[in-house]
Amino acid sequence: MNFLFSFIPKRINNGTIVAVYELLRRIQKLIPSHWQEHLAINRQAIFHHLSVLDKNNGYVEDQNAYTDMPYGKYTMQYSGCEIFAVYNATQCLMQHPIMDLPELISCFEKDGMALNGKFGTSPKALRDFLESKGFATSFTTKEADFSTLAMNYPCLIFTMYNDRDDIRKEIHTIHISKKGSIFTAHNVYCNGKTVGPFTDFNELVKNINGGKAKGISLIGVKTRQ
């Protein structure tokens, strides 16, 4: 039974996982969206979170608190990690987010959502959005390239298996900020705490989920010169 749970993270190529997400993204665009209704709800709900955002220097670190904001048929608490990672990344690079969180959610409800939010958001949709807003990015699914990419970009978005041995622990996406060559991971456990700082990207990953985390994709992000 353990072999079945570990089959996807251990045997399925990362590129294949991302390709499946892209297929789900394309299918989702054919399904009527409730983004306008959700935008109105989320514009009201965001006021409940502003004080904590301010306390955390503008970063979302407490995903578990976002049960009041819908994303597809689910909530941002359940499936919003990719959107929070984009929000945090733009906060890091610009000292303010690219847009307010309710508007950002609606962008990905229109393009990027997978299975009505059950599987969150396609990793490549994050890259596409950032590039459409003028950021320069680099995207890879090759774990051997993660460390080099991480050293060359001031801001990272990392999609990972929570447990390399158990797909039931699901997939999570986080923003990783850099100060010089110091890495800090945000919203890792969705409870307000960061992970780090560490001087090495691989060392950071080894300290997530007791060493169980396994990378799927990494996006490097920077402002264009």
N, C-alpha and C positions, 0 to 999 in steps of 0.2 A: 504493500500500500504506500509506503514512504517513497518508493520509486516513482509511482504515479504522480505524487504531489511535487516531486523534484524534477519531473521530466521536462517541463517547459523552461524553467530557469537554467537547467543544466544542458539541455539538448537542442533547444530551438535557438537558432541564430538571432542575434539582436536585430539585424536588418529585417528579418522576417516579422518580428514582433511589431516593428515600426510600420512595415508595409501593411499589416493587418489593421493597425490603427488608421492608416490613411484610407483603406477601403471603407472602414466604418465611418470615417469622416465624410467621404463622398456620398455614401448611402444616406447619412443623416441630413445632408443638404437637400435631399428629395422629400423630406418629411416636414410638414408644416410646423413652424416654431412658435412658441409662446413668449418670445423674447420681449415683446412690448408690454405684456402683462407683468412679466417678471421684473422688467426694468422699473416699473412703477412701485412694485413691492420692495425691491431692493433699495430704491432711493429713500424710502422711509426707514428701512431696517438699518442702513449704514450708520444712522445717528447713534445707534446703540453701541457702536464699536469705535467711535472716533477718539474717545478718551484713551483707550488701550493702544490704538495706533500711535497716538501722540507720545504715550509713555514708552513705546518701543521704537522711537525715532522714525516713525513712519512705516515700519515693517509690520506685516502680518506674521505673527509668531504663534497665534492661538486659533488655528483653524477649527478646533473642536467647539469653539464658541459660535460658529456661524451656522447654526441650525435654522436661523430665521431668514436665510437668503436662498431662494431657489436657483437651481441650475438644471435645466431640463426637467426631468421627472424626479430629480433628487435634490439635495441641498449642497451648498458650498462646503458644509462640514464634511459631507460624505465624499464629494468628488471634485472639489474646487482646487486641489493642490497645484495643478499646472497653472491656473489663472493667478493664484497667489504668488507663484514663483515669478511670473511675468511682472506682476504688480511690484514685487519686492526688487526685482532686477532693475526696473526703470527708476524706482526710488533710489537705489544705490548709485546709478549712473548720473542721474539728473538732480539728485537731492529733492526730488518730488516725483510722484507717479506720472506716467504718460497721460493718464485720464483717471477719473474717479472710478472706484471699484464697480459700482452698478453698471456703468457704461462698458467697462472692460468685459464684464460677464456677458453682456448682450452681444458683444463682438464675437465671442466664441460660441454662443448659442446659435449664431448665424453661420459660423464657419469654424469648425474645429471639434465640436462635441462628438463623442462616440457613444452609441447606444443610449441616446437620451440622457447622457450623463452617468450612466452606470459604470462605464469604463473611463470616465473623466474626459480628457482632451488629448487629441493626437499630438505627440511631441513636435512633429514638423509644422503643425499649425502655429505653435509658439514661435518658431523660427520665422515663418512666413509673416506673422503679424509684426514682429519686431523689425523685419526688413522693410515692411510696408510703411513703417513709421520713421524710417531713415537710419536705423542702427545697422552696423556691420556685424555679421555673425559668421560662425563656423559651426558645422554640425557633424558629429560622427557617432557611429554605433560601435566602433572598434575600441575595446577596452585598452588595447596596447597604445592607443593614441591619446587616451584621456589625460594623462599627466602632462604631455607636451602641450596640448591645447590649453589646459588649465593655466600653464605658466605664461601663455601668450595673450590672455584676455583678462581684463580687470573684473569681469562679472560672468558668472556661470549659471546655467540651469541644468540640473542633473536629474535624470529619470532613472529609477532603480527598482529592483525587486527588494522588498523589505526583508525577505528571507530567501537566500539562494537555494534552500532545500525544501521550500514549501510555498507553492504558488497561492495557497489559501491566505497567506499573509499579504497578498496583493502587491500593487505597484504604487510607488509614491514619487512625486516630483518636488524638488526643493531648489531654492536659490542659494548660491554660494557666493558670498562677497569676498573681496580681496583688499587688503590694505598692505601695499608693498607686495611681499610674497607670503603674507599670512592669510590663511583661509578660515572663514567662519560660515557654517551652514545654518540656514534659517528655516523655521517651521518644520523641523525634522520630525518631532514628536507631537506637533500641533497643540502643545500645552504651554506655550509662552517661553520655552527655553531654547537657546541656541546650542550648537555643538562646535567646539573649538575654543580658542584658535589653534591651528596647526600650521606648520611651515611646509607641509607636503600634502598634495592632493590625495595621494594613495593612503597616507596616514589618517587623513580625515575620514575617508570612506571606511577604513578598518575600525574606526571608532563609532560607527553608526550601527545601531541594533546589535551591539555586542559582537561585531565583526561579521554579521550575517548578510549585510547589504551586498548587492551585486548590481553593477551598472548596466543600463540598457542603452542610454544615449546621453551625450553631453553637448550642450550648446554654449559656445563662447560668444559673448556680446560686448560690443564697445560702441562708442559714438564714432561717427565718421569724421575723418580729419578734414 
